Amino acid sequence: MPRKRPETRRSKIAKILIEEYQPQNAQDIQEALKDLLGDTMEELLKAELDEHLDYEYGEKPLSLNTRNGSSKKTVRSSYGNIDLNIPRDREATFEPQSLKKYEKDISKIENQIISMYGKGMTTRDISSHIKDIYGFGISETMVSKITNKILPTIEEWQNRPLEKIYPMVFLRHTLSRKRKQHSSKKSSIHCPRLQLRRF
């Protein structure tokens, strides 16, 4: 009897993405990951602005420097371009740390963001991921505020209702040698199979 391979966080995330977005091709999967990354990056930036202004959205401002809407920014990731709404303050003193003002590439932190959505992560695990994203120059209170800001999104993602049956496509290939005159060449034979699985 073959041994069953243990399920990793990556495979859990993949199952959740398939269930939620029901992708039909690779482009659909990229769009789902772009949505996930974009929403999380915006929440990180909002939490940073809360820390900078020293009050949360909906509370009374403590100083004259208040929120001033947002500006659009397009960043690159390994999944393609993502449009973000970057929050602003009136005095233009807000300098985001997770996405610097003139930074256009977020591919270095996207894997950490995606891994936060894996099932079973504790608040401590999420906090350590946030520390990895920001580096060492971040206070514990800021880590706590950012974690509290994105935790509801992560919990909502993890607690979605799941379907009872999922169609799965298994692709398998066999290598064989083909002889042609005086040489041989390896070729691959692909064998797709569709199966319904109950969870």
Backbone hydrogen bonds in HBPLUS format (Angstrom, degrees):
<---DONOR---> <-ACCEPTOR-->    atom                        ^
c    i                          cat <-CA-CA->   ^        H-A-AA   ^      H-
h    n   atom  resd res      DA  || num        DHA   H-A  angle D-A-AA Bond
n    s   type  num  typ     dist DA aas  dist angle  dist       angle   num
A0012-LYS N   A0008-THR O   3.10 MM   4  6.42 150.1  2.20 145.0 153.4     1
A0013-ILE N   A0009-ARG O   2.89 MM   4  6.18 159.5  1.94 154.3 159.5     2
A0014-ALA N   A0010-ARG O   2.94 MM   4  6.17 155.8  2.00 145.5 152.5     3
A0015-LYS N   A0011-SER O   3.01 MM   4  6.22 155.0  2.07 143.0 148.9     4
A0016-ILE N   A0012-LYS O   3.02 MM   4  6.30 158.7  2.07 149.1 154.6     5
A0017-LEU N   A0013-ILE O   2.93 MM   4  6.19 163.4  1.95 154.2 158.4     6
A0018-ILE N   A0014-ALA O   2.97 MM   4  6.16 160.3  2.01 150.1 155.4     7
A0019-GLU N   A0015-LYS O   2.94 MM   4  6.13 157.7  1.99 147.6 153.8     8
A0020-GLU N   A0016-ILE O   2.91 MM   4  6.07 164.0  1.94 154.8 158.9     9
A0021-TYR N   A0017-LEU O   2.97 MM   4  5.87 169.4  1.98 151.0 154.3    10
A0022-GLN N   A0018-ILE O   2.90 MM   4  4.90 138.9  2.08 125.8 135.6    11
A0029-ILE N   A0025-ASN O   3.34 MM   4  6.76 151.2  2.43 146.2 154.0    12
A0030-GLN N   A0026-ALA O   3.04 MM   4  6.36 157.9  2.09 150.7 156.1    13
A0031-GLU N   A0027-GLN O   3.03 MM   4  6.30 153.6  2.10 146.3 153.4    14
A0032-ALA N   A0028-ASP O   3.05 MM   4  6.31 153.0  2.12 144.6 151.4    15
A0033-LEU N   A0029-ILE O   3.04 MM   4  6.34 160.9  2.08 153.0 157.5    16
A0034-LYS N   A0030-GLN O   2.90 MM   4  6.09 151.2  1.99 146.4 154.9    17
A0035-ASP N   A0031-GLU O   3.00 MM   4  6.25 155.3  2.06 147.5 153.1    18
A0036-LEU N   A0032-ALA O   3.10 MM   4  6.36 163.0  2.13 148.5 152.7    19
A0037-LEU N   A0033-LEU O   2.93 MM   4  6.12 166.1  1.95 151.7 155.1    20
A0038-GLY N   A0034-LYS O   2.88 MM   4  5.94 166.1  1.89 151.1 155.5    21
A0039-ASP N   A0035-ASP O   3.02 MM   4  6.15 172.3  2.03 155.3 157.0    22
A0040-THR N   A0036-LEU O   3.20 MM   4  6.29 162.8  2.23 145.7 150.7    23
A0041-MET N   A0037-LEU O   2.90 MM   4  6.05 163.6  1.93 155.0 159.7    24
A0042-GLU N   A0038-GLY O   3.04 MM   4  6.22 160.4  2.08 150.0 155.1    25
A0043-GLU N   A0039-ASP O   3.08 MM   4  6.33 153.1  2.15 144.4 151.6    26
A0044-LEU N   A0040-THR O   2.95 MM   4  6.23 156.4  2.01 151.4 157.7    27
A0045-LEU N   A0041-MET O   2.99 MM   4  6.25 159.2  2.03 150.0 155.3    28
A0046-LYS N   A0042-GLU O   2.94 MM   4  6.18 153.8  2.01 146.9 154.1    29
A0047-ALA N   A0043-GLU O   2.98 MM   4  6.19 156.3  2.04 147.5 153.6    30
A0048-GLU N   A0044-LEU O   3.01 MM   4  6.29 150.5  2.09 145.1 153.4    31
A0049-LEU N   A0045-LEU O   3.00 MM   4  6.28 153.8  2.07 146.0 152.6    32
A0050-ASP N   A0046-LYS O   2.95 MM   4  6.25 154.6  2.01 147.4 154.3    33
A0051-GLU N   A0047-ALA O   3.07 MM   4  6.34 155.9  2.13 145.4 151.1    34
A0052-HIS N   A0048-GLU O   2.90 MM   4  6.16 154.9  1.96 147.7 155.2    35
A0053-LEU N   A0049-LEU O   2.86 MM   4  6.04 164.6  1.89 157.7 160.3    36
A0054-ASP N   A0050-ASP O   2.87 MM   4  5.72 124.5  2.18 136.0 150.3    37
A0059-GLU N   A0056-GLU O   3.09 MM   3  5.68 164.4  2.11 136.1 139.4    38
A0090-ARG N   A0066-THR O   2.91 MM  24  5.68 150.3  2.00 157.6 165.6    39
A0068-ASN N   A0088-ARG O   2.89 MM  20  5.19 153.1  1.96 134.8 130.1    40
A0088-ARG N   A0069-GLY O   3.04 MM  19  5.83 151.9  2.12 148.4 143.8    41
A0071-SER N   A0086-ILE O   2.81 MM  15  5.16 153.3  1.88 140.5 146.1    42
A0086-ILE N   A0071-SER O   2.72 MM  15  5.16 163.3  1.75 164.4 158.6    43
A0073-LYS N   A0084-LEU O   2.90 MM  11  5.24 147.3  2.01 150.4 154.9    44
A0084-LEU N   A0073-LYS O   2.74 MM  11  5.24 169.7  1.75 160.3 164.1    45
A0075-VAL N   A0082-ILE O   2.90 MM   7  5.36 163.3  1.93 154.9 155.8    46
A0082-ILE N   A0075-VAL O   2.82 MM   7  5.36 159.7  1.86 155.4 162.2    47
A0076-ARG N   A0104-LYS O   2.59 MM  28  5.96 166.8  1.61 163.5 166.1    48
A0106-ILE N   A0076-ARG O   2.86 MM  30  6.16 167.4  1.88 174.8 175.8    49
A0077-SER N   A0080-GLY O   3.07 MM   3  5.27 136.5  2.26 124.3 137.1    50
A0080-GLY N   A0077-SER O   3.16 MM   3  5.27 167.9  2.17 109.0 112.0    51
A0092-ALA N   A0089-ASP O   3.21 MM   3  5.33 158.2  2.26 106.4 112.9    52
A0103-GLU N   A0100-LYS O   3.18 MM   3  5.14 161.0  2.22 106.5 112.1    53
A0109-ILE N   A0106-ILE O   3.14 MM   3  5.82 146.6  2.26 117.5 125.0    54
A0113-ILE N   A0109-ILE O   3.13 MM   4  6.44 154.5  2.19 151.8 159.1    55
A0114-ILE N   A0110-GLU O   2.96 MM   4  6.17 164.7  1.98 151.9 155.6    56
A0115-SER N   A0111-ASN O   2.97 MM   4  6.08 156.2  2.02 143.2 149.8    57
A0116-MET N   A0113-ILE O   3.16 MM   3  5.34 140.7  2.32  99.9 110.9    58
A0117-TYR N   A0114-ILE O   3.08 MM   3  5.63 154.2  2.15 113.1 120.4    59
A0118-GLY N   A0115-SER O   3.23 MM   3  5.43 167.4  2.24 108.2 111.7    60
A0126-ILE N   A0122-THR O   3.04 MM   4  6.40 160.9  2.08 151.8 156.7    61
A0127-SER N   A0123-THR O   2.86 MM   4  6.09 155.4  1.92 147.7 154.8    62
A0128-SER N   A0124-ARG O   2.95 MM   4  6.23 153.1  2.02 146.9 153.8    63
A0129-HIS N   A0125-ASP O   3.02 MM   4  6.33 148.4  2.12 145.1 153.9    64
A0130-ILE N   A0126-ILE O   2.97 MM   4  6.29 154.0  2.04 148.4 155.5    65
A0131-LYS N   A0127-SER O   2.95 MM   4  6.27 153.6  2.02 147.9 155.0    66
A0132-ASP N   A0128-SER O   3.02 MM   4  6.28 150.2  2.11 140.6 148.4    67
A0133-ILE N   A0129-HIS O   2.97 MM   4  6.31 147.9  2.07 146.1 155.0    68
A0134-TYR N   A0130-ILE O   2.99 MM   4  6.26 162.9  2.02 154.2 157.6    69
A0135-GLY N   A0131-LYS O   2.72 MM   4  5.52 142.5  1.86 146.9 156.6    70
A0143-VAL N   A0139-SER O   3.10 MM   4  6.45 158.1  2.15 148.2 154.2    71
A0144-SER N   A0140-GLU O   2.91 MM   4  6.13 156.6  1.96 146.7 153.3    72
A0145-LYS N   A0141-THR O   2.88 MM   4  6.13 157.2  1.93 146.7 152.6    73
A0146-ILE N   A0142-MET O   2.91 MM   4  6.09 165.2  1.93 153.8 157.5    74
A0147-THR N   A0143-VAL O   2.89 MM   4  6.01 161.0  1.93 148.2 154.2    75
A0148-ASN N   A0144-SER O   2.90 MM   4  6.08 161.8  1.93 148.8 153.8    76
A0149-LYS N   A0145-LYS O   2.99 MM   4  6.15 139.3  2.16 138.6 149.8    77
A0149-LYS N   A0146-ILE O   3.12 MM   3  5.00 122.9  2.46  91.3 106.2    78
A0150-ILE N   A0146-ILE O   3.05 MM   4  6.37 157.0  2.11 155.2 159.2    79
A0151-LEU N   A0147-THR O   2.84 MM   4  5.69 138.4  2.02 150.1 160.7    80
A0154-ILE N   A0150-ILE O   3.12 MM   4  6.43 158.2  2.17 153.7 160.1    81
A0155-GLU N   A0151-LEU O   2.85 MM   4  6.06 167.2  1.86 161.3 164.6    82
A0156-GLU N   A0152-PRO O   2.90 MM   4  5.98 156.0  1.96 143.9 150.6    83
A0157-TRP N   A0153-THR O   3.04 MM   4  6.21 154.7  2.11 142.0 148.9    84
A0158-GLN N   A0154-ILE O   2.92 MM   4  6.21 154.9  1.98 149.9 156.9    85
A0159-ASN N   A0155-GLU O   2.97 MM   4  6.04 144.3  2.10 147.0 155.4    86
A0199-PHE N   A0164-LYS O   3.14 MM  35  5.68 153.9  2.21 144.8 151.9    87
A0166-TYR N   A0197-ARG O   2.99 MM  31  5.46 159.2  2.03 153.8 160.2    88
A0197-ARG N   A0166-TYR O   3.04 MM  31  5.46 168.3  2.05 146.7 149.8    89
A0168-MET N   A0195-GLN O   2.80 MM  27  5.37 162.6  1.83 163.3 169.4    90
A0195-GLN N   A0168-MET O   2.93 MM  27  5.37 160.1  1.97 157.7 163.0    91
A0170-PHE N   A0193-ARG O   2.82 MM  23  5.19 168.5  1.83 161.9 163.7    92
A0193-ARG N   A0170-PHE O   2.91 MM  23  5.19 138.0  2.08 148.1 158.7    93
A0191-CYS N   A0172-ARG O   2.64 MM  19  5.16 161.0  1.68 162.8 165.7    94
A0174-THR N   A0189-ILE O   2.89 MM  15  5.20 149.4  1.99 139.4 148.6    95
A0189-ILE N   A0174-THR O   2.87 MM  15  5.20 159.2  1.91 146.3 153.3    96
A0176-SER N   A0187-SER O   2.91 MM  11  5.53 163.0  1.93 161.6 166.7    97
A0187-SER N   A0176-SER O   2.81 MM  11  5.53 160.2  1.84 164.4 171.1    98
A0178-LYS N   A0185-LYS O   2.83 MM   7  5.29 166.7  1.84 149.9 154.0    99
A0185-LYS N   A0178-LYS O   2.85 MM   7  5.29 154.7  1.92 144.3 152.4   100
A0180-LYS N   A0183-SER O   2.89 MM   3  5.59 173.2  1.89 166.0 167.8   101
A0183-SER N   A0180-LYS O   3.14 MM   3  5.59 168.0  2.15 130.2 133.9   102
